[in-house]
Amino acid sequence: MIEYAGIGGLIVLLLSIWAIVSIVGSNASTGKKVIWVVFVLMLPIFGFICWLLFGPRAR
């Protein structure tokens, strides 16, 4: 039987890593990058959704 919580956690981890890489590669100031990365790390799902809607984009 497949453990769904493990798959869900892996998906959240991969999405968070993708968001952080995109944040670091963006043109935003260093302060904004730090705030976004901390936000995504502290609240992974909510932080990712907020970044997706309002966050800086990579070039």
HTML snippet that shows the backbone in 3Dmol.js (N, CA, C, O; Angstrom):
<script src="https://3Dmol.org/build/3Dmol-min.js"></script>
<div id="view" style="width:600px;height:400px;position:relative"></div>
<script>
const pdb = `
ATOM      1  N   MET A   1       0.847  -1.189   0.000  1.00  0.00           N
ATOM      2  CA  MET A   1       0.000   0.000   0.000  1.00  0.00           C
ATOM      3  C   MET A   1       0.886   1.244   0.000  1.00  0.00           C
ATOM      4  O   MET A   1       1.868   1.306   0.740  1.00  0.00           O
ATOM      5  N   ILE A   2       0.550   2.214  -0.810  1.00  0.00           N
ATOM      6  CA  ILE A   2       1.315   3.446  -0.937  1.00  0.00           C
ATOM      7  C   ILE A   2       0.969   4.376   0.221  1.00  0.00           C
ATOM      8  O   ILE A   2      -0.195   4.539   0.585  1.00  0.00           O
ATOM      9  N   GLU A   3       2.010   4.981   0.788  1.00  0.00           N
ATOM     10  CA  GLU A   3       1.771   5.932   1.859  1.00  0.00           C
ATOM     11  C   GLU A   3       1.594   7.320   1.248  1.00  0.00           C
ATOM     12  O   GLU A   3       2.545   7.885   0.710  1.00  0.00           O
ATOM     13  N   TYR A   4       0.395   7.864   1.327  1.00  0.00           N
ATOM     14  CA  TYR A   4       0.080   9.129   0.679  1.00  0.00           C
ATOM     15  C   TYR A   4       0.710  10.321   1.389  1.00  0.00           C
ATOM     16  O   TYR A   4       1.046  11.313   0.744  1.00  0.00           O
ATOM     17  N   ALA A   5       0.873  10.239   2.698  1.00  0.00           N
ATOM     18  CA  ALA A   5       1.484  11.353   3.425  1.00  0.00           C
ATOM     19  C   ALA A   5       2.932  11.542   2.985  1.00  0.00           C
ATOM     20  O   ALA A   5       3.409  12.673   2.895  1.00  0.00           O
ATOM     21  N   GLY A   6       3.622  10.461   2.714  1.00  0.00           N
ATOM     22  CA  GLY A   6       5.001  10.560   2.256  1.00  0.00           C
ATOM     23  C   GLY A   6       5.095  11.181   0.883  1.00  0.00           C
ATOM     24  O   GLY A   6       5.990  11.987   0.628  1.00  0.00           O
ATOM     25  N   ILE A   7       4.197  10.826   0.003  1.00  0.00           N
ATOM     26  CA  ILE A   7       4.180  11.392  -1.345  1.00  0.00           C
ATOM     27  C   ILE A   7       3.809  12.873  -1.278  1.00  0.00           C
ATOM     28  O   ILE A   7       4.408  13.693  -1.973  1.00  0.00           O
ATOM     29  N   GLY A   8       2.838  13.214  -0.456  1.00  0.00           N
ATOM     30  CA  GLY A   8       2.445  14.616  -0.297  1.00  0.00           C
ATOM     31  C   GLY A   8       3.576  15.460   0.271  1.00  0.00           C
ATOM     32  O   GLY A   8       3.801  16.587  -0.171  1.00  0.00           O
ATOM     33  N   GLY A   9       4.284  14.917   1.247  1.00  0.00           N
ATOM     34  CA  GLY A   9       5.423  15.628   1.818  1.00  0.00           C
ATOM     35  C   GLY A   9       6.526  15.830   0.801  1.00  0.00           C
ATOM     36  O   GLY A   9       7.169  16.879   0.779  1.00  0.00           O
ATOM     37  N   LEU A  10       6.751  14.844  -0.033  1.00  0.00           N
ATOM     38  CA  LEU A  10       7.764  14.955  -1.081  1.00  0.00           C
ATOM     39  C   LEU A  10       7.381  16.020  -2.101  1.00  0.00           C
ATOM     40  O   LEU A  10       8.234  16.782  -2.557  1.00  0.00           O
ATOM     41  N   ILE A  11       6.117  16.074  -2.454  1.00  0.00           N
ATOM     42  CA  ILE A  11       5.645  17.086  -3.397  1.00  0.00           C
ATOM     43  C   ILE A  11       5.813  18.485  -2.806  1.00  0.00           C
ATOM     44  O   ILE A  11       6.268  19.394  -3.501  1.00  0.00           O
ATOM     45  N   VAL A  12       5.451  18.672  -1.532  1.00  0.00           N
ATOM     46  CA  VAL A  12       5.606  19.967  -0.879  1.00  0.00           C
ATOM     47  C   VAL A  12       7.088  20.351  -0.819  1.00  0.00           C
ATOM     48  O   VAL A  12       7.432  21.512  -1.041  1.00  0.00           O
ATOM     49  N   LEU A  13       7.953  19.402  -0.526  1.00  0.00           N
ATOM     50  CA  LEU A  13       9.390  19.662  -0.478  1.00  0.00           C
ATOM     51  C   LEU A  13       9.912  20.109  -1.840  1.00  0.00           C
ATOM     52  O   LEU A  13      10.657  21.085  -1.927  1.00  0.00           O
ATOM     53  N   LEU A  14       9.531  19.409  -2.892  1.00  0.00           N
ATOM     54  CA  LEU A  14       9.988  19.760  -4.233  1.00  0.00           C
ATOM     55  C   LEU A  14       9.473  21.136  -4.669  1.00  0.00           C
ATOM     56  O   LEU A  14      10.212  21.908  -5.281  1.00  0.00           O
ATOM     57  N   LEU A  15       8.231  21.439  -4.361  1.00  0.00           N
ATOM     58  CA  LEU A  15       7.679  22.751  -4.707  1.00  0.00           C
ATOM     59  C   LEU A  15       8.374  23.869  -3.931  1.00  0.00           C
ATOM     60  O   LEU A  15       8.618  24.948  -4.471  1.00  0.00           O
ATOM     61  N   SER A  16       8.692  23.607  -2.662  1.00  0.00           N
ATOM     62  CA  SER A  16       9.397  24.602  -1.856  1.00  0.00           C
ATOM     63  C   SER A  16      10.802  24.845  -2.393  1.00  0.00           C
ATOM     64  O   SER A  16      11.256  25.988  -2.454  1.00  0.00           O
ATOM     65  N   ILE A  17      11.487  23.785  -2.780  1.00  0.00           N
ATOM     66  CA  ILE A  17      12.829  23.934  -3.349  1.00  0.00           C
ATOM     67  C   ILE A  17      12.761  24.724  -4.650  1.00  0.00           C
ATOM     68  O   ILE A  17      13.595  25.597  -4.889  1.00  0.00           O
ATOM     69  N   TRP A  18      11.786  24.428  -5.483  1.00  0.00           N
ATOM     70  CA  TRP A  18      11.615  25.158  -6.742  1.00  0.00           C
ATOM     71  C   TRP A  18      11.355  26.640  -6.478  1.00  0.00           C
ATOM     72  O   TRP A  18      11.913  27.501  -7.160  1.00  0.00           O
ATOM     73  N   ALA A  19      10.508  26.940  -5.490  1.00  0.00           N
ATOM     74  CA  ALA A  19      10.213  28.333  -5.152  1.00  0.00           C
ATOM     75  C   ALA A  19      11.468  29.044  -4.659  1.00  0.00           C
ATOM     76  O   ALA A  19      11.726  30.179  -5.059  1.00  0.00           O
ATOM     77  N   ILE A  20      12.250  28.399  -3.800  1.00  0.00           N
ATOM     78  CA  ILE A  20      13.453  29.023  -3.260  1.00  0.00           C
ATOM     79  C   ILE A  20      14.476  29.280  -4.358  1.00  0.00           C
ATOM     80  O   ILE A  20      15.094  30.344  -4.386  1.00  0.00           O
ATOM     81  N   VAL A  21      14.664  28.334  -5.253  1.00  0.00           N
ATOM     82  CA  VAL A  21      15.595  28.527  -6.365  1.00  0.00           C
ATOM     83  C   VAL A  21      15.134  29.691  -7.244  1.00  0.00           C
ATOM     84  O   VAL A  21      15.954  30.492  -7.693  1.00  0.00           O
ATOM     85  N   SER A  22      13.842  29.784  -7.487  1.00  0.00           N
ATOM     86  CA  SER A  22      13.309  30.872  -8.293  1.00  0.00           C
ATOM     87  C   SER A  22      13.454  32.216  -7.578  1.00  0.00           C
ATOM     88  O   SER A  22      13.750  33.225  -8.217  1.00  0.00           O
ATOM     89  N   ILE A  23      13.250  32.238  -6.274  1.00  0.00           N
ATOM     90  CA  ILE A  23      13.402  33.468  -5.501  1.00  0.00           C
ATOM     91  C   ILE A  23      14.847  33.949  -5.554  1.00  0.00           C
ATOM     92  O   ILE A  23      15.101  35.129  -5.795  1.00  0.00           O
ATOM     93  N   VAL A  24      15.783  33.050  -5.332  1.00  0.00           N
ATOM     94  CA  VAL A  24      17.200  33.422  -5.335  1.00  0.00           C
ATOM     95  C   VAL A  24      17.632  33.914  -6.716  1.00  0.00           C
ATOM     96  O   VAL A  24      18.496  34.787  -6.808  1.00  0.00           O
ATOM     97  N   GLY A  25      17.059  33.383  -7.779  1.00  0.00           N
ATOM     98  CA  GLY A  25      17.415  33.781  -9.125  1.00  0.00           C
ATOM     99  C   GLY A  25      16.681  35.005  -9.632  1.00  0.00           C
ATOM    100  O   GLY A  25      16.882  35.412 -10.776  1.00  0.00           O
ATOM    101  N   SER A  26      15.836  35.601  -8.807  1.00  0.00           N
ATOM    102  CA  SER A  26      15.050  36.748  -9.258  1.00  0.00           C
ATOM    103  C   SER A  26      15.859  38.043  -9.177  1.00  0.00           C
ATOM    104  O   SER A  26      16.971  38.066  -8.650  1.00  0.00           O
ATOM    105  N   ASN A  27      15.283  39.103  -9.705  1.00  0.00           N
ATOM    106  CA  ASN A  27      15.914  40.427  -9.681  1.00  0.00           C
ATOM    107  C   ASN A  27      15.571  41.228  -8.433  1.00  0.00           C
ATOM    108  O   ASN A  27      15.944  42.398  -8.347  1.00  0.00           O
ATOM    109  N   ALA A  28      14.884  40.650  -7.475  1.00  0.00           N
ATOM    110  CA  ALA A  28      14.476  41.367  -6.270  1.00  0.00           C
ATOM    111  C   ALA A  28      15.694  41.710  -5.422  1.00  0.00           C
ATOM    112  O   ALA A  28      16.769  41.134  -5.592  1.00  0.00           O
ATOM    113  N   SER A  29      15.509  42.654  -4.509  1.00  0.00           N
ATOM    114  CA  SER A  29      16.600  43.030  -3.620  1.00  0.00           C
ATOM    115  C   SER A  29      16.893  41.882  -2.649  1.00  0.00           C
ATOM    116  O   SER A  29      16.071  40.985  -2.458  1.00  0.00           O
ATOM    117  N   THR A  30      18.067  41.929  -2.048  1.00  0.00           N
ATOM    118  CA  THR A  30      18.482  40.859  -1.138  1.00  0.00           C
ATOM    119  C   THR A  30      17.537  40.741   0.049  1.00  0.00           C
ATOM    120  O   THR A  30      17.224  39.632   0.481  1.00  0.00           O
ATOM    121  N   GLY A  31      17.087  41.855   0.573  1.00  0.00           N
ATOM    122  CA  GLY A  31      16.167  41.834   1.710  1.00  0.00           C
ATOM    123  C   GLY A  31      14.856  41.148   1.374  1.00  0.00           C
ATOM    124  O   GLY A  31      14.340  40.360   2.167  1.00  0.00           O
ATOM    125  N   LYS A  32      14.316  41.446   0.199  1.00  0.00           N
ATOM    126  CA  LYS A  32      13.058  40.817  -0.222  1.00  0.00           C
ATOM    127  C   LYS A  32      13.253  39.323  -0.453  1.00  0.00           C
ATOM    128  O   LYS A  32      12.375  38.520  -0.137  1.00  0.00           O
ATOM    129  N   LYS A  33      14.403  38.956  -1.002  1.00  0.00           N
ATOM    130  CA  LYS A  33      14.691  37.535  -1.218  1.00  0.00           C
ATOM    131  C   LYS A  33      14.724  36.790   0.106  1.00  0.00           C
ATOM    132  O   LYS A  33      14.151  35.708   0.231  1.00  0.00           O
ATOM    133  N   VAL A  34      15.399  37.372   1.097  1.00  0.00           N
ATOM    134  CA  VAL A  34      15.504  36.722   2.413  1.00  0.00           C
ATOM    135  C   VAL A  34      14.120  36.562   3.037  1.00  0.00           C
ATOM    136  O   VAL A  34      13.800  35.505   3.580  1.00  0.00           O
ATOM    137  N   ILE A  35      13.311  37.600   2.962  1.00  0.00           N
ATOM    138  CA  ILE A  35      11.960  37.529   3.542  1.00  0.00           C
ATOM    139  C   ILE A  35      11.138  36.442   2.854  1.00  0.00           C
ATOM    140  O   ILE A  35      10.458  35.671   3.530  1.00  0.00           O
ATOM    141  N   TRP A  36      11.187  36.367   1.525  1.00  0.00           N
ATOM    142  CA  TRP A  36      10.423  35.355   0.808  1.00  0.00           C
ATOM    143  C   TRP A  36      10.910  33.946   1.132  1.00  0.00           C
ATOM    144  O   TRP A  36      10.098  33.041   1.320  1.00  0.00           O
ATOM    145  N   VAL A  37      12.231  33.751   1.198  1.00  0.00           N
ATOM    146  CA  VAL A  37      12.764  32.416   1.498  1.00  0.00           C
ATOM    147  C   VAL A  37      12.346  31.987   2.902  1.00  0.00           C
ATOM    148  O   VAL A  37      11.934  30.844   3.099  1.00  0.00           O
ATOM    149  N   VAL A  38      12.446  32.879   3.871  1.00  0.00           N
ATOM    150  CA  VAL A  38      12.028  32.548   5.242  1.00  0.00           C
ATOM    151  C   VAL A  38      10.536  32.232   5.277  1.00  0.00           C
ATOM    152  O   VAL A  38      10.114  31.298   5.959  1.00  0.00           O
ATOM    153  N   PHE A  39       9.745  33.001   4.552  1.00  0.00           N
ATOM    154  CA  PHE A  39       8.298  32.780   4.507  1.00  0.00           C
ATOM    155  C   PHE A  39       7.965  31.402   3.926  1.00  0.00           C
ATOM    156  O   PHE A  39       7.110  30.689   4.451  1.00  0.00           O
ATOM    157  N   VAL A  40       8.643  31.039   2.846  1.00  0.00           N
ATOM    158  CA  VAL A  40       8.399  29.730   2.219  1.00  0.00           C
ATOM    159  C   VAL A  40       8.878  28.600   3.129  1.00  0.00           C
ATOM    160  O   VAL A  40       8.248  27.543   3.178  1.00  0.00           O
ATOM    161  N   LEU A  41       9.972  28.805   3.845  1.00  0.00           N
ATOM    162  CA  LEU A  41      10.478  27.767   4.738  1.00  0.00           C
ATOM    163  C   LEU A  41       9.609  27.590   5.988  1.00  0.00           C
ATOM    164  O   LEU A  41       9.416  26.469   6.458  1.00  0.00           O
ATOM    165  N   MET A  42       9.087  28.691   6.522  1.00  0.00           N
ATOM    166  CA  MET A  42       8.298  28.621   7.753  1.00  0.00           C
ATOM    167  C   MET A  42       6.875  28.093   7.505  1.00  0.00           C
ATOM    168  O   MET A  42       6.337  27.344   8.321  1.00  0.00           O
ATOM    169  N   LEU A  43       6.286  28.478   6.405  1.00  0.00           N
ATOM    170  CA  LEU A  43       4.927  28.058   6.058  1.00  0.00           C
ATOM    171  C   LEU A  43       4.952  27.468   4.654  1.00  0.00           C
ATOM    172  O   LEU A  43       4.593  28.156   3.699  1.00  0.00           O
ATOM    173  N   PRO A  44       5.364  26.225   4.507  1.00  0.00           N
ATOM    174  CA  PRO A  44       5.630  25.677   3.175  1.00  0.00           C
ATOM    175  C   PRO A  44       4.466  25.772   2.191  1.00  0.00           C
ATOM    176  O   PRO A  44       4.659  26.266   1.080  1.00  0.00           O
ATOM    177  N   ILE A  45       3.300  25.331   2.545  1.00  0.00           N
ATOM    178  CA  ILE A  45       2.189  25.313   1.595  1.00  0.00           C
ATOM    179  C   ILE A  45       1.645  26.721   1.380  1.00  0.00           C
ATOM    180  O   ILE A  45       1.501  27.163   0.240  1.00  0.00           O
ATOM    181  N   PHE A  46       1.345  27.419   2.457  1.00  0.00           N
ATOM    182  CA  PHE A  46       0.812  28.781   2.351  1.00  0.00           C
ATOM    183  C   PHE A  46       1.855  29.716   1.751  1.00  0.00           C
ATOM    184  O   PHE A  46       1.524  30.563   0.921  1.00  0.00           O
ATOM    185  N   GLY A  47       3.110  29.570   2.163  1.00  0.00           N
ATOM    186  CA  GLY A  47       4.190  30.391   1.623  1.00  0.00           C
ATOM    187  C   GLY A  47       4.378  30.172   0.137  1.00  0.00           C
ATOM    188  O   GLY A  47       4.604  31.124  -0.610  1.00  0.00           O
ATOM    189  N   PHE A  48       4.286  28.915  -0.303  1.00  0.00           N
ATOM    190  CA  PHE A  48       4.418  28.613  -1.725  1.00  0.00           C
ATOM    191  C   PHE A  48       3.284  29.246  -2.523  1.00  0.00           C
ATOM    192  O   PHE A  48       3.519  29.817  -3.587  1.00  0.00           O
ATOM    193  N   ILE A  49       2.073  29.149  -2.025  1.00  0.00           N
ATOM    194  CA  ILE A  49       0.925  29.731  -2.737  1.00  0.00           C
ATOM    195  C   ILE A  49       1.063  31.248  -2.809  1.00  0.00           C
ATOM    196  O   ILE A  49       0.800  31.841  -3.855  1.00  0.00           O
ATOM    197  N   CYS A  50       1.473  31.886  -1.709  1.00  0.00           N
ATOM    198  CA  CYS A  50       1.667  33.335  -1.722  1.00  0.00           C
ATOM    199  C   CYS A  50       2.784  33.725  -2.676  1.00  0.00           C
ATOM    200  O   CYS A  50       2.661  34.707  -3.408  1.00  0.00           O
ATOM    201  N   TRP A  51       3.881  32.958  -2.676  1.00  0.00           N
ATOM    202  CA  TRP A  51       4.966  33.245  -3.611  1.00  0.00           C
ATOM    203  C   TRP A  51       4.484  33.096  -5.046  1.00  0.00           C
ATOM    204  O   TRP A  51       4.809  33.915  -5.906  1.00  0.00           O
ATOM    205  N   LEU A  52       3.710  32.054  -5.299  1.00  0.00           N
ATOM    206  CA  LEU A  52       3.214  31.813  -6.652  1.00  0.00           C
ATOM    207  C   LEU A  52       2.345  32.976  -7.130  1.00  0.00           C
ATOM    208  O   LEU A  52       2.385  33.328  -8.308  1.00  0.00           O
ATOM    209  N   LEU A  53       1.573  33.567  -6.243  1.00  0.00           N
ATOM    210  CA  LEU A  53       0.675  34.658  -6.626  1.00  0.00           C
ATOM    211  C   LEU A  53       1.348  36.033  -6.612  1.00  0.00           C
ATOM    212  O   LEU A  53       1.079  36.868  -7.477  1.00  0.00           O
ATOM    213  N   PHE A  54       2.232  36.269  -5.619  1.00  0.00           N
ATOM    214  CA  PHE A  54       2.742  37.620  -5.402  1.00  0.00           C
ATOM    215  C   PHE A  54       4.262  37.747  -5.433  1.00  0.00           C
ATOM    216  O   PHE A  54       4.779  38.864  -5.430  1.00  0.00           O
ATOM    217  N   GLY A  55       4.975  36.654  -5.463  1.00  0.00           N
ATOM    218  CA  GLY A  55       6.421  36.699  -5.278  1.00  0.00           C
ATOM    219  C   GLY A  55       7.224  37.065  -6.508  1.00  0.00           C
ATOM    220  O   GLY A  55       6.698  37.145  -7.618  1.00  0.00           O
ATOM    221  N   PRO A  56       8.527  37.289  -6.284  1.00  0.00           N
ATOM    222  CA  PRO A  56       9.416  37.617  -7.404  1.00  0.00           C
ATOM    223  C   PRO A  56       9.657  36.417  -8.287  1.00  0.00           C
ATOM    224  O   PRO A  56       9.653  35.281  -7.812  1.00  0.00           O
ATOM    225  N   ARG A  57       9.864  36.653  -9.553  1.00  0.00           N
ATOM    226  CA  ARG A  57      10.096  35.589 -10.521  1.00  0.00           C
ATOM    227  C   ARG A  57      11.552  35.568 -10.952  1.00  0.00           C
ATOM    228  O   ARG A  57      12.220  36.601 -10.962  1.00  0.00           O
ATOM    229  N   ALA A  58      12.030  34.413 -11.301  1.00  0.00           N
ATOM    230  CA  ALA A  58      13.392  34.301 -11.840  1.00  0.00           C
ATOM    231  C   ALA A  58      13.415  34.871 -13.249  1.00  0.00           C
ATOM    232  O   ALA A  58      12.383  34.981 -13.911  1.00  0.00           O
ATOM    233  N   ARG A  59      14.596  35.224 -13.686  1.00  0.00           N
ATOM    234  CA  ARG A  59      14.736  35.811 -15.020  1.00  0.00           C
ATOM    235  C   ARG A  59      14.421  34.847 -16.117  1.00  0.00           C
ATOM    236  O   ARG A  59      14.498  35.203 -17.293  1.00  0.00           O
TER     237      ARG A  59
END
`;
const viewer = $3Dmol.createViewer("view");
viewer.addModel(pdb, "pdb");
viewer.setStyle({}, {cartoon: {color: "spectrum"}});
viewer.zoomTo();
viewer.render();
</script>
